[in-house]
Amino acid sequence: MKEEDLENTTYVFTLEDGSTFEAKGNEKVEYDGEEHTAANLYDALKEGYYGKF
């Protein structure tokens, strides 16, 4: 994906308490003590490979 595509894509994460968090694909988010782009984190969680490597 191009940077422009990432910037124009919004990812929605559902947190443990049921609330949601939205971030643009190129936005940096901290999860589990590490910084990721929203797009990479979303894909890793969705596909089930987060933390396996």
C-alpha positions as CSV (number, residue, x, y, z in Angstrom):
1,M,0.0,0.0,0.0
2,K,1.1,3.6,-0.6
3,E,1.4,6.0,2.3
4,E,-1.5,7.9,1.0
5,D,-3.7,4.8,1.0
6,L,-2.7,4.1,4.6
7,E,-3.5,7.6,5.6
8,N,-7.0,7.4,4.1
9,T,-7.8,4.0,5.7
10,T,-9.3,3.9,9.2
11,Y,-8.9,0.8,11.3
12,V,-11.2,0.0,14.2
13,F,-10.0,-2.0,17.2
14,T,-12.3,-3.4,19.8
15,L,-10.8,-3.3,23.2
16,E,-11.3,-5.9,26.0
17,D,-13.9,-3.7,27.7
18,G,-15.9,-3.6,24.5
19,S,-15.0,0.0,23.6
20,T,-13.5,0.8,20.2
21,F,-10.5,2.7,19.1
22,E,-10.0,4.1,15.6
23,A,-6.7,4.9,14.0
24,K,-5.5,5.8,10.5
25,G,-3.4,3.1,8.8
26,N,-0.2,5.0,9.1
27,E,-0.8,6.2,12.6
28,K,1.5,4.9,15.3
29,V,-0.1,3.0,18.2
30,E,1.4,1.4,21.2
31,Y,0.3,-2.1,22.0
32,D,1.8,-4.5,24.5
33,G,4.7,-2.1,25.1
34,E,5.7,-1.9,21.4
35,E,5.0,0.8,18.8
36,H,3.3,-0.3,15.5
37,T,1.4,1.3,12.6
38,A,-2.3,0.7,13.0
39,A,-2.4,-1.2,9.6
40,N,0.4,-3.7,10.7
41,L,-1.1,-4.3,14.1
42,Y,-4.6,-4.8,12.8
43,D,-3.4,-7.3,10.2
44,A,-1.2,-9.2,12.8
45,L,-4.1,-9.4,15.3
46,K,-6.7,-10.3,12.6
47,E,-4.6,-13.1,11.1
48,G,-3.5,-14.4,14.4
49,Y,0.2,-14.0,14.0
50,Y,0.8,-11.2,16.5
51,G,3.6,-12.3,18.9
52,K,4.4,-15.5,17.1
53,F,7.7,-14.3,15.6
